[in-house]
Amino acid sequence: MTPTQAMAAKIPMLTKETKTCSVMAWGYNPFITEKSPYHGAMYAVIESVTKLVCAGASYKSAYLTFQEYFESLGSDPKRWGKPFAALLGAYSAQMGFGLPSIGGKDSMSGTFEDIDVPPTLVSFAVDIAHENEVITPEFKAAGNKLVWLQIPTDEYDVPAYEKVMELYGNFTKDVHAGKVAAAYALDRHGIAAAVSKMAFGNMFGFEFADGITKREMYAPLVGSFVIECAGDAPVAAKLLGTVTCNGEFALAGEKVATADLVSAWTAKLEGVFPTDAVSPTGGNKVALFPERNTKAPAIKVAKPKVLIPVFPGTNCEYDSARAVADAGAQHCIFTLTHGKNFFPFPIPLVDEVLPGRTSKRDLAGELIMRAQFGDQPLAWPILGPAENIRAFQNGQMRNRVE
């Protein structure tokens, strides 16, 4: 139940295994950006990089990309000043970290009548890491200490980037050394929300240490992060408390059950996205098969033949091929469209809508016929764009596959 702050996925390989992962995180706070587009964009970059670091990746080799969305500008200088300030803020963070932003997308059409979108610059940070270096944010064990590492800022809330990078670099070394059990990058909700979400995953409790102020608990300390220590805590860290197994949060003599906190957290959208399924009444009737079928196939080693068609917009054909091969079947990846979406078999339905986009020869059908006499596959549908799959299932192609 602990929400993840970054995506990590192993790099797909055709025939080999890899332990290299791509890691991606994002950052954006509309409430800060609405007040100061400069600070909002700057901290969007910082938040995305911090989440990346808290997932186990290194900031040093990260790349950035931005998604920008602003109100219609017209000829009002104040409106033009918002994207300009945001870009300056993002640029200052890029220069501070020494990280480039590659590509991105922007729109200046966020106005409907008298309603404007808030100034928006979402930062995405991307890096690679070893799978053994990736960590997750949920609490791991009772008795572990939780500490807080805060980034230094000046009187204008601009980070001291040299010190921030030193802090991030030392943290990454601790992750690689196995000293970090979990980490959570602070966002606009502050320490209280971060600690709660870290506990929800495994329903741990937490006992807060003395001396933590209310402002520290709820301030939007973007760029700072909390660490569940599996060893000695960093020297510069402030102790937040201890993970417990009693399922309670304790602070200044008051206690709240972790389950009650989860209920309060999930209740807001429970009516829209229910987390508990309602059991059907009357039960399900399942047919019983009391007699065992003792018949066995004449061929003792099954070798199914699998065709993996690739449609425009679909993916995972390599992953599907590996799964098929691991299961002992044969396969063939066959791209069903080329260039401007040409279909390699005659389909009257497509001809009516897109004249000249289908071949006169049934190329796909010929492949299927050859597969029946060789080592190539029969059929493996991959879900994707509905119109292309429907075309694949139509007419002669469908008959041959069946």
C-alpha positions, 0 to 999 in steps of 0.5 A: 500500500506504500505508494512508489515514487519511481518506476524501475524496469529491467532493460528488455533483452532478446536472448540474454539476461540483464540486471540493468534497470531503467529508473524514472521519477517525476516532480511537480507542486502546483501550489508552489508553482502557482505562487512562484513559477520560478520556484515551482519549476526549480523544485519540480526538477529537484523533486524528480531528482530526489525521488530518483536518488531515493530509488537507488539511482545516481543523480550524476548520470540522470537526464531530464525531460519536461512537460509544460502547460500554461494558460493562453498568453495573448498579449498580456506581459504578466501571462508571458512572465509565467512560462518565462519565470518557470523556464528560468527556474528549471534552468537554474536547477539544471545548471545547479545539478549539471544535468541536461533536459532532453526534449519534452512537450509544451502547450500554451492553450490552457485557458477555457473562457475565464478558467486558466490552468495553474502554471505547470512544469513537470520534470521527469528524471531518468537514469539506469541502475543495477537491480540490486541497488534499487530500493523501495519506500516501505518500512522493512523491519521493526527496530530500525531508526528513521532519520531525516536528511534536509538539503541546505537552502539560502534566504530565497529557498534556493538550494546550495547545489554543491552541498545537495549533490554531496548529500545525494552522493553520500546517500547513494554510497550508503545504498550500495553499502546496504545501509539503507532499508528504505527511503522516501523523498519528501513532497508537499505533504511533508514528513507526517505523510511520508512516514505514514505512507512508509508504514502502510505497506507492511502495516508497521507502527512508528514512535516519533522522537522528541523535539520534532516541531509541527512545522517540520512535520507538515512543511513541504520540504521538497529535496529532503528525504527520510531514510530507514537505516539498516545500519548506522545513521548518516552523521548529518541526519536528524532522528525522527523515530523508530519503526515498531511492530505494534501497529500504532503511531505514537507522538507526544503521548498520543497514539493512533492505530495504523489501520485507522490512519489507512482508513482515513487515507483511503476513505476519500476515494473509497466510493469511487475506487473501492479497495474491498470487493463485495462478496457475491451472494449465493456462491458460485456453482462450479461443475465437478469432475469426479472421474479422471481422464487417463488418456495421454497424447501420442507425442510426449513432448509438446512443441506448440507453434506460436505467431506473435503479431505486432500491431501499431502501438503494441509492445511486449513482443520480445517479452512474450517471445521469451515467455513462449520460449521459456515454456518450451514452445516455438515462436515467430514475431511478425510485424503486421504493418509497415510504413503507413499502416499497410496490411499484408493480407486482403481485408474488404473492411479495411479496403472500404475505409483505407483504399490501397492499404491492403495487399492483394496477396494473403501474405500473412495467410501464406506465412500461416500455411508454411508454419503448419509444415515447418518450425514456425508458429500458429497464433499468439494475440497481443492486446493493443489498438482495437481496430488493428486487432479486429482487422487481424481477426477478420476474413481470411486471416481469421479463418486460417488462424482458426 
